[in-house]
């Protein structure tokens, strides 16, 4: 029995973080999307959604990832947005 293995837990977190970052870099590269383009999309999404609700812009996250399609099980790029909503606006449009 190796006593060092019992007391030394391997630190996989930095390895996993690096692996996820590499995946994101490859996805961005394959989709030919620059960080500036994502920032432009983020600004436009904020503008459109702000007409209807108050959002937490600091908590807004937009990522490009990959997802599988149900039809043929192929992997395609997907834009994923996490938009924290502070409150809905009542501006008479509904």
Backbone as ProteinMPNN parsed JSONL, in Angstrom:
{"seq_chain_A": "XXXXXXXXXXXXXXXXXXXXXXXXXXXXXXXXXXXXXXXXXXXXXXXXXXXXXXXXXXXXXXXXXXXXXXXXXXXXXXXXXXXXXXXXXXXXXX", "coords_chain_A": {"N_chain_A": [[0.835, -1.184, 0.0], [0.595, 2.149, -0.894], [1.479, 4.831, 0.917], [1.774, 7.514, 0.28], [-0.072, 7.974, -1.755], [-2.433, 7.846, -0.363], [-2.51, 10.2, 1.137], [-2.002, 12.286, -0.578], [-3.958, 13.908, -2.642], [-4.746, 13.87, -6.046], [-4.599, 16.816, -8.034], [-6.971, 17.531, -10.018], [-8.449, 19.623, -10.847], [-7.24, 21.923, -12.069], [-6.313, 20.757, -14.384], [-8.72, 19.947, -15.567], [-9.938, 22.441, -15.93], [-8.177, 23.62, -17.765], [-8.57, 21.888, -19.893], [-11.284, 22.379, -20.547], [-11.074, 25.063, -21.31], [-9.469, 24.807, -23.587], [-11.22, 23.372, -25.218], [-13.198, 25.34, -25.625], [-11.684, 27.26, -27.015], [-11.117, 25.849, -29.358], [-13.718, 25.479, -30.343], [-14.507, 28.141, -30.804], [-12.618, 28.794, -32.723], [-13.227, 26.989, -34.826], [-15.79, 27.812, -35.457], [-15.224, 30.256, -36.374], [-15.388, 32.694, -34.905], [-14.786, 35.683, -33.324], [-13.678, 37.091, -30.151], [-14.486, 39.767, -30.073], [-16.674, 39.761, -31.772], [-18.46, 38.197, -30.275], [-18.817, 39.962, -28.132], [-20.109, 42.021, -29.475], [-22.505, 40.741, -30.171], [-23.45, 40.28, -27.6], [-23.916, 42.942, -26.74], [-25.997, 43.673, -28.492], [-27.997, 41.832, -27.801], [-28.476, 42.627, -25.158], [-29.525, 45.18, -25.695], [-31.954, 44.576, -27.074], [-33.391, 42.92, -25.257], [-33.563, 44.597, -23.076], [-35.64, 46.304, -23.671], [-37.873, 45.027, -22.747], [-37.433, 43.948, -20.233], [-35.684, 44.45, -17.122], [-32.345, 43.783, -16.809], [-29.53, 42.068, -15.275], [-26.674, 43.205, -16.168], [-24.031, 42.75, -15.469], [-24.0, 40.113, -14.672], [-24.546, 38.763, -16.979], [-23.915, 36.194, -19.247], [-22.461, 34.976, -22.151], [-21.826, 32.358, -24.251], [-20.097, 30.343, -26.623], [-20.677, 27.142, -27.595], [-20.824, 23.565, -28.076], [-23.401, 21.449, -29.283], [-25.516, 18.563, -29.506], [-27.496, 17.601, -32.274], [-30.861, 16.456, -32.404], [-31.947, 15.25, -34.62], [-29.998, 14.045, -36.429], [-27.926, 13.4, -34.767], [-25.562, 14.837, -34.912], [-22.873, 17.065, -34.069], [-23.118, 20.48, -33.416], [-22.305, 24.029, -33.484], [-23.418, 26.113, -30.773], [-25.029, 28.944, -29.464], [-25.072, 30.039, -26.252], [-26.846, 31.655, -23.776], [-26.885, 33.146, -20.615], [-28.964, 34.971, -18.812], [-29.497, 37.027, -16.275], [-32.473, 38.159, -14.837], [-33.718, 41.095, -13.509], [-36.172, 42.471, -13.16], [-39.426, 42.525, -14.693], [-40.538, 44.763, -17.216], [-43.235, 46.999, -17.288], [-44.581, 48.143, -19.865], [-46.834, 48.554, -21.36], [-46.994, 47.059, -23.688], [-47.995, 44.552, -23.734]], "CA_chain_A": [[0.0, 0.0, 0.0], [1.383, 3.364, -1.031], [0.98, 5.834, 1.852], [1.734, 8.829, -0.353], [-1.312, 8.088, -2.512], [-3.535, 8.058, 0.579], [-2.514, 11.556, 1.678], [-1.874, 13.26, -1.656], [-5.027, 13.832, -3.643], [-4.346, 14.531, -7.292], [-5.329, 18.057, -8.318], [-7.501, 17.451, -11.369], [-9.234, 20.803, -11.185], [-6.545, 22.766, -13.041], [-6.29, 20.001, -15.638], [-10.066, 20.023, -16.132], [-10.156, 23.821, -16.365], [-7.399, 23.801, -18.991], [-9.235, 21.098, -20.935], [-12.484, 23.12, -20.944], [-10.635, 26.261, -22.038], [-9.024, 24.373, -24.899], [-12.431, 23.048, -25.977], [-13.816, 26.605, -26.035], [-10.841, 27.872, -28.039], [-11.333, 25.094, -30.595], [-15.073, 25.774, -30.825], [-14.481, 29.498, -31.352], [-11.816, 28.763, -33.935], [-13.966, 26.281, -35.877], [-16.954, 28.62, -35.834], [-14.677, 31.494, -36.904], [-16.016, 33.769, -34.13], [-13.815, 36.381, -32.478], [-14.236, 37.631, -28.906], [-15.147, 41.038, -30.38], [-17.976, 39.417, -32.339], [-19.315, 37.797, -29.148], [-19.159, 41.184, -27.392], [-21.097, 42.726, -30.279], [-23.763, 40.006, -29.986], [-23.869, 40.552, -26.222], [-24.483, 44.291, -26.712], [-27.278, 43.688, -29.194], [-28.962, 41.089, -26.981], [-28.814, 43.521, -24.048], [-30.395, 46.227, -26.219], [-33.293, 44.052, -27.397], [-34.062, 42.42, -24.05], [-33.792, 45.726, -22.17], [-36.943, 46.902, -23.982], [-38.94, 44.255, -22.102], [-37.12, 43.623, -18.838], [-34.438, 44.976, -16.562], [-31.453, 42.642, -16.612], [-28.271, 42.277, -14.58], [-25.672, 43.135, -17.229], [-22.779, 42.205, -14.925], [-24.134, 38.664, -14.581], [-24.839, 38.219, -18.298], [-22.865, 35.35, -19.814], [-22.742, 34.446, -23.483], [-20.769, 31.426, -24.627], [-20.258, 29.511, -27.802], [-20.386, 25.772, -27.207], [-21.297, 22.581, -29.053], [-24.548, 20.66, -28.84], [-25.896, 17.525, -30.474], [-28.831, 17.716, -32.848], [-31.66, 15.246, -32.228], [-32.285, 14.66, -35.91], [-28.971, 13.141, -36.959], [-26.927, 13.197, -33.711], [-24.315, 15.521, -35.213], [-22.529, 18.138, -33.149], [-23.139, 21.789, -34.068], [-22.087, 25.138, -32.55], [-24.622, 26.683, -30.164], [-24.841, 30.152, -28.664], [-25.779, 29.848, -24.986], [-26.889, 32.908, -23.015], [-27.419, 33.128, -19.26], [-29.332, 36.377, -18.644], [-30.23, 37.253, -15.03], [-33.531, 39.16, -14.959], [-34.007, 41.799, -12.256], [-37.626, 42.599, -13.109], [-40.097, 42.741, -15.97], [-41.017, 46.139, -17.415], [-44.642, 47.131, -17.687], [-44.596, 49.291, -20.76], [-48.055, 48.57, -22.131], [-46.876, 46.326, -24.953], [-48.603, 43.216, -23.634]], "C_chain_A": [[0.881, 1.249, 0.0], [0.785, 4.455, -0.147], [0.899, 7.218, 1.229], [0.442, 9.03, -1.143], [-2.501, 8.358, -1.6], [-3.638, 9.524, 0.996], [-2.423, 12.638, 0.603], [-2.986, 13.036, -2.68], [-4.545, 14.507, -4.917], [-5.224, 15.751, -7.555], [-5.767, 18.04, -9.775], [-8.208, 18.724, -11.794], [-8.525, 21.685, -12.215], [-6.457, 22.071, -14.389], [-7.645, 20.095, -16.33], [-10.381, 21.423, -16.657], [-9.418, 24.073, -17.675], [-8.04, 23.06, -20.156], [-10.482, 21.81, -21.452], [-12.117, 24.375, -21.736], [-10.189, 25.91, -23.45], [-10.217, 24.023, -25.788], [-13.096, 24.321, -26.5], [-13.012, 27.298, -27.129], [-11.057, 27.168, -29.375], [-12.704, 25.378, -31.19], [-15.106, 27.154, -31.474], [-13.718, 29.524, -32.673], [-12.574, 28.114, -35.088], [-15.178, 27.072, -36.345], [-16.527, 29.966, -36.423], [-15.324, 32.716, -36.242], [-14.959, 34.385, -33.213], [-14.476, 36.827, -31.178], [-14.963, 38.961, -29.131], [-16.539, 40.799, -30.946], [-18.943, 39.0, -31.235], [-19.724, 39.005, -28.316], [-20.213, 42.001, -28.144], [-22.469, 42.067, -30.127], [-24.323, 40.298, -28.594], [-24.525, 41.926, -26.117], [-25.848, 44.362, -27.377], [-28.356, 42.936, -28.416], [-29.414, 41.945, -25.803], [-29.787, 44.593, -24.522], [-31.811, 45.755, -26.47], [-34.041, 43.653, -26.126], [-34.391, 43.561, -23.085], [-35.092, 46.467, -22.467], [-38.063, 46.26, -23.163], [-38.69, 43.952, -20.633], [-35.819, 44.277, -18.425], [-33.552, 43.787, -16.252], [-30.2, 43.059, -15.852], [-27.152, 42.096, -15.605], [-24.353, 42.555, -16.741], [-22.822, 40.669, -14.878], [-24.409, 37.992, -15.909], [-23.65, 37.42, -18.817], [-23.324, 34.839, -21.163], [-21.547, 33.598, -23.889], [-21.121, 30.716, -25.914], [-19.824, 28.113, -27.404], [-20.838, 24.833, -28.319], [-22.449, 21.803, -28.441], [-24.872, 19.633, -29.914], [-27.315, 17.755, -30.955], [-29.547, 16.384, -32.68], [-31.883, 14.5, -33.539], [-31.251, 13.639, -36.364], [-27.792, 12.936, -36.004], [-25.56, 13.81, -34.06], [-24.111, 16.667, -34.227], [-22.44, 19.449, -33.921], [-22.844, 22.88, -33.04], [-23.422, 25.665, -32.026], [-24.23, 27.901, -29.341], [-25.699, 30.0, -27.416], [-25.689, 31.141, -24.186], [-27.54, 32.681, -21.663], [-27.67, 34.592, -18.9], [-30.132, 36.544, -17.348], [-31.218, 38.409, -15.174], [-33.789, 39.774, -13.583], [-35.519, 41.958, -12.096], [-38.158, 42.832, -14.52], [-40.551, 44.192, -16.03], [-42.483, 46.091, -17.83], [-44.749, 48.364, -18.556], [-45.76, 49.257, -21.727], [-48.011, 47.828, -23.446], [-47.591, 44.985, -24.917], [-50.078, 43.288, -23.46]], "O_chain_A": [[1.801, 1.372, 0.809], [-0.305, 4.951, -0.434], [0.042, 8.015, 1.609], [-0.082, 10.143, -1.194], [-3.461, 9.015, -2.001], [-4.742, 10.033, 1.189], [-2.744, 13.796, 0.87], [-2.945, 12.096, -3.474], [-3.992, 15.605, -4.865], [-6.434, 15.722, -7.328], [-5.031, 18.478, -10.66], [-8.533, 18.893, -12.969], [-9.168, 22.152, -13.154], [-6.518, 22.727, -15.429], [-7.713, 20.299, -17.542], [-11.014, 21.573, -17.702], [-9.974, 24.674, -18.595], [-8.048, 23.557, -21.283], [-10.717, 21.845, -22.659], [-12.778, 24.707, -22.721], [-10.496, 26.63, -24.4], [-10.221, 24.343, -26.977], [-13.507, 24.386, -27.659], [-13.585, 27.859, -28.063], [-11.168, 27.824, -30.411], [-12.839, 25.504, -32.407], [-15.663, 27.322, -32.559], [-14.125, 30.194, -33.622], [-12.566, 28.632, -36.205], [-15.549, 27.002, -37.517], [-17.363, 30.726, -36.913], [-15.752, 33.649, -36.921], [-14.322, 33.686, -32.425], [-15.701, 36.929, -31.109], [-15.949, 39.249, -28.452], [-17.474, 41.538, -30.642], [-20.109, 39.396, -31.247], [-20.858, 39.071, -27.841], [-21.098, 42.599, -27.532], [-23.477, 42.756, -29.972], [-25.52, 40.534, -28.433], [-25.569, 42.068, -25.481], [-26.751, 45.036, -26.881], [-29.509, 43.367, -28.383], [-30.602, 41.986, -25.484], [-30.766, 44.889, -23.837], [-32.768, 46.447, -26.123], [-35.203, 44.018, -25.949], [-35.384, 43.497, -22.359], [-35.599, 47.186, -21.606], [-39.09, 46.892, -22.917], [-39.633, 43.724, -19.875], [-34.972, 44.611, -19.253], [-33.952, 42.884, -15.517], [-29.854, 44.239, -15.79], [-26.73, 40.973, -15.878], [-23.629, 41.932, -17.518], [-21.792, 40.012, -15.03], [-24.5, 36.765, -15.967], [-22.519, 37.907, -18.827], [-24.436, 34.331, -21.303], [-20.406, 34.059, -23.872], [-22.29, 30.519, -26.243], [-18.706, 27.927, -26.923], [-21.2, 25.293, -29.402], [-22.469, 21.534, -27.24], [-24.541, 19.816, -31.086], [-28.215, 18.061, -30.174], [-28.939, 15.32, -32.796], [-31.994, 13.274, -33.56], [-31.594, 12.492, -36.653], [-26.774, 12.362, -36.391], [-24.528, 13.356, -33.565], [-25.064, 17.169, -33.631], [-21.772, 19.527, -34.953], [-23.101, 22.69, -31.851], [-24.425, 25.664, -32.739], [-23.233, 27.89, -28.62], [-26.917, 29.85, -27.512], [-24.599, 31.661, -23.947], [-28.618, 32.093, -21.575], [-26.73, 35.363, -18.706], [-31.323, 36.234, -17.322], [-30.841, 39.506, -15.586], [-34.046, 39.06, -12.614], [-36.083, 41.63, -11.052], [-37.434, 43.274, -15.413], [-40.906, 44.779, -15.008], [-42.899, 45.245, -18.622], [-44.974, 49.473, -18.073], [-45.695, 49.86, -22.799], [-48.93, 47.967, -24.253], [-47.774, 44.35, -25.956], [-50.739, 42.255, -23.36]]}, "name": "protein", "num_of_chains": 1, "seq": "XXXXXXXXXXXXXXXXXXXXXXXXXXXXXXXXXXXXXXXXXXXXXXXXXXXXXXXXXXXXXXXXXXXXXXXXXXXXXXXXXXXXXXXXXXXXXX"}
